[in-house]
């Protein structure tokens, strides 16, 4: 809800502070007094594109501030959160326009762009009038309006979910077809590579083991000759035999040496044990180095085959086994590809049938809602002296999408038998205003949190028709907030709050001001609207009767 509007040095307003309230707020005054200027200033602070020459003559800059009160679930809070701005109960918008045309804006003292203001304004204010191209006259929003009128949010959500499922199934099928096409393009390579790898069957670590074995066998002859000499020196004909002889000789005289040979005997005994161990290990090494020359050839052939495959497939030798598993998996996918595609096509077709069913249901519900909306609007048009007009909600086929397969537009024929067309092209100024009011009455949901503004929506009507307009505006304002700029006393009499816009001249400068009216002042203003500048007792009585009725 718009709580306050403060304007400084804008057009013919030097300084103005207004406090608005819930219900129907009416703004009256003579033509040229500045009523539309207030809306220009409000549009400026909301970021709407409008006239450029807004700064008052002689002022360095113009400034407008607006204060809105936001309930806990107001949709403006989501816009603020997305923009990284604090969301408080009181939302303060401020925008400054310099003489050079530069504009600067703030939301709750945080500087923002005009685009953020415009996104926020869509949740705060709704303007309706003869030049309304942002709301009811924009056919891009008609489908959403019809769905809201018909309470079709759940069905629309089901269609959106079915669309996502259909799109996901189609994407999965497309990806599977592309992957299978890639596999088929390399089928010959896959089958040859897998056969080659299966035949060789390389194992992790095998290349290093083969390399070690190969190098060992290549140097085995020279190594074996030295090891054989060592074995001979260590054996019974060498060190082991000599140590044994020495041990026997010392043992034969030990009892006569009075213990002096005990240490030598012990050392020789240990030496014999170690010599025996060394001899056995040396002989084992000799046996291990005893190989068939053909084994070296076989070892080299396998080693070179593993290294050749690794280079061919640009992988490490130890990764050949894992690479073979990968190729087998791709080959298996190729072999199972047709079956997998069949399953995915079946899933896609099932998702498409589910979407079609949901979209058909939504289309049927929209047609039923359209019939109810047409009847409701026609019911509202009759008291507005447009009983011969025909309002119709047209539903045409559209490309499938997340919101269904329907294009919705509101059309009107001003007389029976006349061709119907868009509201903005068929209806005249006064007719358009009444159409918009009737349509808004039918479409408005309670407690939307929007401030609705009607700019001279009663133009061209009077008497009972103007009274009908006023009553409907008051009904629309119940539980919310409506601002209306009006020249109609019948509409002004229905206001819960009344302001008069006045023009004065100071030092040869024309200025506009706004005065709140209550009691006698309000009666006099409505009487002026009825009779002109000369207010008669009869006019006052008529004004009081209007306000009482």
C-alpha positions as CSV (number, residue, x, y, z in Angstrom):
1,X,0.0,0.0,0.0
2,X,1.2,3.5,-0.9
3,X,1.5,5.4,2.4
4,X,3.2,8.6,1.5
5,X,4.4,10.6,-1.5
6,X,6.8,13.5,-1.2
7,X,7.7,15.7,-4.2
8,X,10.2,18.5,-4.4
9,X,10.9,20.8,-7.4
10,X,9.1,18.7,-10.0
11,X,7.3,20.5,-12.9
12,X,5.0,23.1,-11.2
13,X,5.3,21.5,-7.7
14,X,7.8,23.1,-5.3
15,X,7.2,21.0,-2.3
16,X,4.4,18.6,-1.5
17,X,3.8,15.9,1.0
18,X,0.8,13.5,0.7
19,X,-0.3,10.7,3.0
20,X,-2.5,8.1,1.4
21,X,-4.7,5.5,3.1
22,X,-6.4,2.2,2.4
23,X,-9.7,2.3,0.4
24,X,-10.7,4.6,-2.4
25,X,-8.6,7.8,-2.6
26,X,-9.9,10.5,-5.0
27,X,-8.0,13.4,-6.5
28,X,-10.1,16.2,-8.0
29,X,-9.4,19.7,-9.3
30,X,-9.7,21.9,-12.3
31,X,-8.2,21.0,-15.6
32,X,-4.5,21.9,-15.6
33,X,-4.2,22.1,-11.8
34,X,-1.7,19.3,-11.8
35,X,-3.6,16.1,-11.1
36,X,-1.7,14.1,-13.8
37,X,1.6,15.7,-12.6
38,X,1.2,13.7,-9.4
39,X,1.0,10.5,-11.5
40,X,4.0,11.6,-13.5
41,X,5.9,12.0,-10.3
42,X,4.8,8.7,-8.9
43,X,5.8,7.0,-12.2
44,X,9.2,8.7,-12.0
45,X,10.0,7.4,-8.6
46,X,8.8,3.9,-9.7
47,X,11.2,4.0,-12.6
48,X,8.6,4.2,-15.4
49,X,9.7,5.8,-18.6
50,X,7.9,9.1,-19.1
51,X,8.5,12.8,-19.9
52,X,12.1,14.0,-19.6
53,X,11.5,17.7,-18.6
54,X,10.5,17.0,-15.0
55,X,12.7,19.4,-13.0
56,X,10.9,22.6,-12.0
57,X,12.1,25.7,-13.8
58,X,14.9,27.4,-11.7
59,X,15.6,24.4,-9.6
60,X,18.9,22.5,-9.7
61,X,17.2,19.1,-9.3
62,X,13.9,17.5,-8.7
63,X,13.2,14.7,-6.2
64,X,10.4,12.3,-5.4
65,X,10.1,9.9,-2.5
66,X,7.4,7.2,-2.0
67,X,6.8,5.1,1.0
68,X,5.0,1.7,0.7
69,X,4.0,-0.6,3.5
70,X,4.6,-4.3,2.8
71,X,2.8,-7.1,4.4
72,X,4.8,-10.3,5.3
73,X,4.0,-12.1,2.0
74,X,4.1,-9.2,-0.3
75,X,5.7,-10.2,-3.7
76,X,7.9,-7.1,-3.6
77,X,10.0,-8.9,-0.9
78,X,11.1,-11.5,-3.5
79,X,12.3,-8.8,-5.9
80,X,14.2,-7.1,-3.0
81,X,15.8,-10.4,-2.0
82,X,16.8,-11.2,-5.6
83,X,18.4,-7.7,-5.8
84,X,20.2,-8.2,-2.5
85,X,18.3,-5.4,-0.8
86,X,16.9,-5.4,2.7
87,X,13.2,-6.1,2.9
88,X,11.5,-4.1,5.7
89,X,7.9,-3.5,6.5
90,X,8.3,0.1,5.2
91,X,9.7,0.4,1.7
92,X,11.2,3.8,0.9
93,X,11.9,4.7,-2.8
94,X,13.7,7.9,-3.6
95,X,14.7,9.2,-7.1
96,X,16.5,12.4,-8.1
97,X,16.5,14.1,-11.5
98,X,19.2,16.7,-12.2
99,X,18.8,19.6,-14.7
100,X,21.3,17.7,-16.9
101,X,18.8,14.8,-17.1
102,X,20.9,12.4,-15.0
103,X,18.7,10.2,-12.7
104,X,19.7,8.5,-9.4
105,X,17.6,6.1,-7.4
106,X,17.7,4.6,-3.9
107,X,15.7,1.8,-2.2
108,X,15.9,2.0,1.6
109,X,19.0,4.2,1.2
110,X,20.7,1.7,-1.1
111,X,21.5,2.9,-4.5
112,X,19.8,1.0,-7.3
113,X,19.3,1.1,-11.1
114,X,16.1,2.1,-12.8
115,X,15.6,-1.5,-13.9
116,X,15.4,-2.6,-10.3
117,X,12.8,0.1,-9.7
118,X,10.7,-1.0,-12.6
119,X,10.8,-4.7,-11.6
120,X,9.8,-3.6,-8.1
121,X,7.1,-1.3,-9.3
122,X,5.3,-4.2,-11.1
123,X,4.5,-5.6,-7.6
124,X,3.6,-2.3,-6.0
125,X,1.4,-0.2,-8.4
126,X,-1.0,-1.0,-11.3
127,X,-2.0,1.9,-13.6
128,X,-5.2,1.8,-15.6
129,X,-6.3,4.4,-18.0
130,X,-6.6,5.3,-21.7
131,X,-2.9,4.9,-22.2
132,X,-2.5,1.7,-20.2
133,X,-0.1,-0.5,-22.2
134,X,1.5,-2.2,-19.2
135,X,-1.5,-4.1,-17.7
136,X,-4.9,-5.2,-19.1
137,X,-4.2,-4.0,-22.6
138,X,-1.0,-6.0,-22.9
139,X,-2.1,-9.4,-24.5
140,X,1.1,-11.0,-23.2
141,X,-0.5,-11.1,-19.8
142,X,-4.0,-12.2,-20.7
143,X,-3.4,-15.9,-20.3
144,X,-2.0,-15.4,-16.8
145,X,-5.0,-13.2,-15.9
146,X,-7.4,-15.8,-17.2
147,X,-5.7,-18.6,-15.2
148,X,-5.8,-16.5,-12.1
149,X,-9.5,-15.8,-12.6
150,X,-10.2,-19.4,-13.1
151,X,-8.1,-20.6,-10.2
152,X,-6.1,-22.8,-12.5
153,X,-2.8,-22.5,-10.7
154,X,-2.7,-26.2,-9.7
155,X,-3.5,-27.4,-13.3
156,X,-1.0,-25.0,-14.7
157,X,1.6,-26.3,-12.3
158,X,0.8,-29.9,-13.4
159,X,1.3,-28.8,-17.1
160,X,4.6,-27.1,-16.2
161,X,5.8,-30.3,-14.4
162,X,4.7,-32.5,-17.4
163,X,6.5,-30.1,-19.8
164,X,9.7,-30.5,-17.7
165,X,9.3,-34.3,-17.8
166,X,8.7,-34.3,-21.5
167,X,11.7,-32.0,-22.1
168,X,13.9,-34.2,-19.9
169,X,12.8,-37.4,-21.7
170,X,13.4,-35.8,-25.1
171,X,16.8,-34.6,-24.0
172,X,17.8,-38.0,-22.7
173,X,16.7,-39.6,-26.0
174,X,18.6,-37.0,-28.0
175,X,21.7,-37.6,-26.0
176,X,21.4,-41.4,-26.3
177,X,20.9,-41.1,-30.1
178,X,24.0,-38.9,-30.4
179,X,26.1,-41.2,-28.2
180,X,25.0,-44.2,-30.2
181,X,25.8,-42.5,-33.4
182,X,29.3,-41.7,-32.1
183,X,29.7,-45.3,-31.0
184,X,28.6,-46.6,-34.4
185,X,31.1,-44.3,-36.1
186,X,33.9,-46.0,-34.3
187,X,32.5,-49.5,-34.1
188,X,35.3,-51.1,-36.2
189,X,37.9,-49.5,-34.0
190,X,36.2,-50.6,-30.8
191,X,35.8,-54.2,-31.9
192,X,39.4,-54.4,-33.2
193,X,40.8,-52.7,-30.1
194,X,38.9,-54.9,-27.7
195,X,40.0,-58.1,-29.6
196,X,43.6,-56.9,-29.6
197,X,43.6,-56.0,-25.9
198,X,41.7,-59.2,-24.9
199,X,44.3,-61.3,-26.8
200,X,47.2,-59.6,-25.0
201,X,45.4,-59.2,-21.6
202,X,48.0,-56.8,-20.1
203,X,47.9,-56.5,-16.3
204,X,48.8,-53.6,-14.0
205,X,52.5,-53.7,-13.0
206,X,53.3,-56.3,-15.7
207,X,55.4,-53.9,-17.9
208,X,57.7,-53.1,-15.0
209,X,58.1,-56.8,-14.1
210,X,58.9,-57.7,-17.7
211,X,61.4,-55.0,-18.0
212,X,63.2,-56.1,-14.8
213,X,63.2,-59.7,-16.0
214,X,64.5,-58.7,-19.4
215,X,67.4,-56.7,-18.0
216,X,68.2,-59.5,-15.6
217,X,68.3,-62.1,-18.4
218,X,70.3,-59.8,-20.7
219,X,73.1,-59.5,-18.1
220,X,72.8,-63.0,-16.7
221,X,75.9,-64.6,-18.4
222,X,78.3,-62.1,-16.9
223,X,76.7,-62.2,-13.6
224,X,76.5,-66.0,-13.5
225,X,80.2,-66.3,-14.2
226,X,81.2,-64.2,-11.3
227,X,78.6,-65.9,-9.0
228,X,80.0,-69.3,-10.1
229,X,83.5,-68.3,-9.1
230,X,82.2,-67.0,-5.8
231,X,80.4,-70.3,-5.2
232,X,83.6,-72.3,-5.9
233,X,85.6,-70.1,-3.5
234,X,82.9,-70.5,-0.8
235,X,82.4,-74.3,-1.2
236,X,84.2,-77.3,0.2
237,X,87.1,-76.8,-2.1
238,X,87.5,-73.3,-1.0
239,X,86.8,-71.2,2.1
240,X,84.4,-73.7,3.7
241,X,86.9,-76.6,3.3
242,X,89.8,-74.6,4.6
243,X,87.8,-73.4,7.6
244,X,86.7,-76.9,8.3
245,X,90.3,-78.1,8.2
246,X,91.3,-75.3,10.6
247,X,88.5,-76.2,13.0
248,X,89.6,-79.9,13.1
249,X,93.2,-79.0,13.6
250,X,92.4,-76.6,16.5
251,X,90.0,-79.0,18.1
252,X,92.7,-81.7,18.1
253,X,95.1,-79.6,20.2
254,X,92.5,-77.5,22.2
255,X,92.7,-79.7,25.3
256,X,96.4,-79.0,25.6
257,X,96.1,-75.2,25.0
258,X,94.5,-74.6,28.4
259,X,91.5,-72.6,27.0
260,X,93.5,-70.3,24.8
261,X,91.8,-71.6,21.7
262,X,88.2,-71.4,22.9
263,X,87.5,-68.1,21.3
264,X,89.0,-69.2,18.0
265,X,87.0,-72.3,18.0
266,X,83.7,-70.4,18.6
267,X,84.5,-67.9,15.9
268,X,85.3,-70.7,13.4
269,X,82.1,-72.4,14.2
270,X,80.1,-69.3,13.5
271,X,82.1,-68.7,10.3
272,X,81.3,-72.1,9.1
273,X,77.6,-71.5,9.6
274,X,77.7,-68.2,7.7
275,X,79.9,-69.7,5.0
276,X,77.3,-72.5,4.6
277,X,74.5,-69.9,4.3
278,X,76.4,-67.8,1.8
279,X,77.1,-70.9,-0.3
280,X,73.5,-72.0,-0.4
281,X,72.3,-68.5,-1.4
282,X,74.9,-68.3,-4.1
283,X,73.9,-71.6,-5.5
284,X,70.3,-70.5,-5.4
285,X,71.2,-67.4,-7.4
286,X,73.0,-69.5,-9.9
287,X,69.9,-71.7,-10.4
288,X,67.7,-68.6,-10.8
289,X,70.0,-67.3,-13.5
290,X,69.9,-70.5,-15.3
291,X,67.3,-69.6,-18.1
292,X,66.3,-70.7,-21.6
293,X,67.4,-68.1,-24.2
294,X,64.0,-68.5,-25.8
295,X,62.5,-67.1,-22.6
296,X,64.3,-63.9,-23.1
297,X,62.9,-63.6,-26.6
298,X,59.3,-64.3,-25.3
299,X,59.8,-61.8,-22.5
300,X,60.9,-59.1,-25.0
301,X,58.1,-59.8,-27.4
302,X,55.5,-59.3,-24.7
303,X,57.1,-56.3,-23.2
304,X,57.3,-54.6,-26.7
305,X,53.7,-55.6,-27.4
306,X,52.5,-54.0,-24.2
307,X,54.5,-50.8,-24.8
308,X,53.3,-50.7,-28.4
309,X,49.6,-50.8,-27.4
310,X,50.2,-48.2,-24.8
311,X,51.6,-45.8,-27.4
312,X,48.9,-46.7,-29.8
313,X,46.1,-45.8,-27.4
314,X,48.1,-43.0,-25.7
315,X,47.8,-44.5,-22.2
316,X,50.3,-45.7,-19.7
317,X,51.2,-49.4,-19.8
318,X,49.7,-49.9,-16.4
319,X,46.4,-48.3,-17.6
320,X,45.8,-50.7,-20.5
321,X,43.7,-53.0,-18.5
322,X,41.4,-50.2,-17.3
323,X,41.3,-48.8,-20.9
324,X,40.3,-52.2,-22.1
325,X,37.4,-52.2,-19.6
326,X,36.3,-48.8,-20.9
327,X,36.3,-50.0,-24.4
328,X,34.3,-53.1,-23.5
329,X,31.7,-50.9,-21.7
330,X,31.3,-48.8,-24.8
331,X,31.1,-51.8,-27.0
332,X,28.4,-53.2,-24.7
333,X,26.5,-49.9,-24.9
334,X,26.8,-50.2,-28.7
335,X,25.4,-53.7,-28.7
336,X,22.6,-52.7,-26.3
337,X,22.0,-49.3,-28.1
338,X,18.9,-50.2,-30.1
339,X,17.2,-51.7,-27.0
340,X,18.1,-48.6,-24.9
341,X,16.8,-46.2,-27.6
342,X,13.6,-48.1,-27.7
343,X,13.2,-47.7,-24.0
344,X,14.0,-44.0,-24.1
345,X,11.6,-43.5,-27.0
346,X,8.9,-45.2,-25.0
347,X,9.7,-42.9,-22.0
348,X,9.6,-39.9,-24.3
349,X,6.3,-40.9,-25.8
350,X,4.8,-41.6,-22.3
351,X,5.9,-38.2,-21.1
352,X,4.5,-36.5,-24.3
353,X,1.1,-38.3,-23.7
354,X,1.1,-37.1,-20.1
355,X,1.9,-33.5,-21.2
356,X,-0.9,-33.7,-23.9
357,X,-3.4,-34.9,-21.3
358,X,-2.4,-32.2,-18.8
359,X,-2.4,-29.5,-21.5
360,X,-5.8,-30.7,-22.9
361,X,-7.2,-30.5,-19.4
362,X,-5.9,-27.0,-18.9
363,X,-7.2,-25.9,-22.2
364,X,-10.7,-27.2,-21.3
365,X,-10.5,-25.5,-18.0
366,X,-9.5,-22.3,-19.7
367,X,-12.4,-22.4,-22.0
368,X,-14.7,-22.9,-19.1
369,X,-13.1,-20.1,-17.2
370,X,-13.3,-17.9,-20.3
371,X,-17.0,-18.4,-20.5
372,X,-17.4,-17.4,-16.9
373,X,-15.1,-14.4,-17.3
374,X,-17.1,-13.2,-20.4
375,X,-20.4,-13.5,-18.5
376,X,-18.9,-11.7,-15.5
377,X,-17.6,-8.8,-17.6
378,X,-20.8,-8.5,-19.6
379,X,-22.7,-8.4,-16.2
380,X,-20.5,-5.4,-15.2
381,X,-20.8,-3.7,-18.5
382,X,-24.6,-3.3,-18.4
383,X,-24.7,-0.7,-15.6
384,X,-21.8,1.1,-17.3
385,X,-24.1,1.9,-20.3
386,X,-22.3,-0.6,-22.5
387,X,-25.0,-3.3,-22.6
388,X,-24.7,-3.6,-26.4
389,X,-21.0,-4.3,-26.3
390,X,-19.7,-7.8,-26.5
391,X,-16.6,-8.9,-24.5
392,X,-15.0,-12.1,-25.5
393,X,-12.0,-14.1,-24.3
394,X,-10.4,-15.6,-27.4
395,X,-8.4,-18.9,-27.0
396,X,-6.3,-20.0,-30.0
397,X,-3.9,-22.8,-30.5
398,X,-0.2,-21.9,-29.7
399,X,3.1,-23.7,-29.7
400,X,3.3,-26.1,-26.8
401,X,5.2,-24.8,-23.8
402,X,5.3,-24.9,-20.0
403,X,2.1,-23.0,-19.8
404,X,0.1,-25.2,-22.2
405,X,-0.8,-24.8,-25.8
406,X,-3.1,-21.8,-25.7
407,X,-2.9,-18.2,-26.7
408,X,-5.3,-16.0,-24.9
409,X,-6.5,-12.5,-25.8
410,X,-9.3,-10.2,-24.6
411,X,-11.3,-8.8,-27.5
412,X,-14.3,-6.6,-27.7
413,X,-17.0,-5.6,-30.2
414,X,-18.7,-2.3,-29.2
415,X,-21.9,-3.2,-31.1
416,X,-23.6,-6.4,-32.0
417,X,-22.5,-7.6,-35.4
418,X,-19.5,-5.4,-35.4
419,X,-16.1,-7.1,-35.8
420,X,-14.3,-7.8,-32.6
421,X,-10.7,-6.9,-32.0
422,X,-8.2,-6.0,-29.2
423,X,-9.4,-3.6,-26.5
424,X,-6.9,-0.9,-27.4
425,X,-7.9,-0.8,-31.1
426,X,-11.7,-1.2,-31.0
427,X,-12.8,0.8,-27.9
428,X,-12.9,4.6,-27.8
429,X,-11.4,6.5,-24.8
430,X,-14.5,6.4,-22.6
431,X,-15.5,2.9,-23.7
432,X,-12.0,1.7,-23.0
433,X,-12.0,3.1,-19.5
434,X,-15.2,1.3,-18.7
435,X,-14.0,-1.9,-20.2
436,X,-10.9,-1.8,-18.1
437,X,-12.9,-1.1,-15.0
438,X,-15.3,-4.0,-15.6
439,X,-12.5,-6.3,-16.5
440,X,-10.5,-5.3,-13.4
441,X,-13.4,-5.9,-11.2
442,X,-13.7,-9.5,-12.5
443,X,-10.0,-10.2,-12.5
444,X,-8.9,-8.6,-9.2
445,X,-8.0,-11.1,-6.5
446,X,-8.4,-9.9,-2.9
447,X,-5.4,-8.8,-0.9
448,X,-3.0,-8.6,-3.8
449,X,-1.0,-5.8,-2.1
450,X,-1.2,-3.7,-5.3
451,X,-2.1,-0.1,-5.3
452,X,-4.4,0.4,-8.3
453,X,-4.5,3.8,-10.0
454,X,-7.2,4.9,-12.4
455,X,-6.4,8.0,-14.4
456,X,-9.6,9.7,-15.5
457,X,-11.2,6.4,-16.1
458,X,-14.6,8.1,-16.0
459,X,-13.9,10.4,-18.9
460,X,-16.9,10.9,-21.2
461,X,-19.5,9.5,-18.8
462,X,-21.9,11.1,-16.4
463,X,-25.1,10.7,-14.5
464,X,-26.1,7.1,-13.6
465,X,-23.1,5.7,-15.6
466,X,-20.6,7.8,-13.6
467,X,-22.4,6.7,-10.4
468,X,-22.0,3.1,-11.5
469,X,-18.3,3.7,-12.2
470,X,-17.9,5.2,-8.7
471,X,-19.6,2.4,-7.0
472,X,-17.4,-0.2,-8.8
473,X,-14.3,1.7,-7.9
474,X,-15.3,1.7,-4.3
475,X,-16.0,-2.0,-4.5
476,X,-12.6,-2.6,-6.0
477,X,-11.0,-0.6,-3.2
478,X,-12.6,-2.6,-0.5
479,X,-9.8,-4.4,1.4
480,X,-7.1,-2.7,-0.7
481,X,-6.1,0.7,-2.1
482,X,-7.3,2.5,-5.2
483,X,-6.2,6.0,-6.3
484,X,-8.5,7.7,-8.9
485,X,-8.0,11.0,-10.7
486,X,-11.5,12.1,-11.6
487,X,-13.7,15.0,-12.9
488,X,-16.9,13.2,-12.0
489,X,-18.7,14.2,-8.8
490,X,-20.5,10.8,-8.7
491,X,-17.0,9.1,-8.5
492,X,-15.6,11.6,-6.1
493,X,-18.6,11.1,-3.8
494,X,-17.7,7.4,-3.4
495,X,-14.2,8.2,-2.1
496,X,-13.1,7.3,1.4
497,X,-10.4,10.0,1.2
498,X,-10.5,13.1,-0.9
499,X,-7.8,15.5,-2.1
500,X,-8.2,18.6,-4.2
501,X,-5.3,19.6,-6.5
502,X,-5.1,23.4,-6.8
503,X,-3.0,25.8,-8.8
504,X,-1.7,29.2,-7.5
505,X,0.6,31.9,-8.8
506,X,3.4,33.3,-6.6
507,X,5.9,35.9,-7.9
508,X,4.7,35.2,-11.5
509,X,5.4,31.5,-11.0
510,X,2.6,28.9,-11.3
511,X,2.7,26.3,-8.5
512,X,0.5,23.3,-7.8
513,X,-0.5,22.1,-4.3
514,X,-2.8,19.5,-2.9
515,X,-5.2,19.9,0.0
516,X,-6.9,17.1,2.0
517,X,-10.7,17.7,2.1
518,X,-13.0,16.7,5.0
519,X,-16.5,17.7,6.0
520,X,-17.7,21.0,4.5
521,X,-14.7,21.4,2.3
522,X,-15.4,18.1,0.6
523,X,-19.1,18.9,0.2
524,X,-18.1,22.2,-1.4
525,X,-15.7,20.5,-3.8
526,X,-18.3,18.0,-5.0
527,X,-20.8,20.8,-5.3
528,X,-18.3,22.8,-7.4
529,X,-17.9,19.7,-9.6
530,X,-21.7,19.6,-10.0
531,X,-22.4,23.3,-10.6
532,X,-19.2,25.1,-11.5
533,X,-17.4,27.9,-9.6
534,X,-20.6,29.3,-8.1
535,X,-21.7,26.9,-5.4
536,X,-25.4,27.1,-4.7
537,X,-27.4,25.6,-1.8
538,X,-29.0,23.3,-4.3
539,X,-25.5,22.1,-5.4
540,X,-24.5,21.5,-1.8
541,X,-27.7,19.5,-1.2
542,X,-27.0,17.5,-4.3
543,X,-23.5,16.9,-3.2
544,X,-24.6,15.7,0.2
545,X,-27.1,13.4,-1.4
546,X,-24.4,11.9,-3.6
547,X,-22.2,11.3,-0.6
548,X,-25.0,9.8,1.4
549,X,-26.1,7.5,-1.5
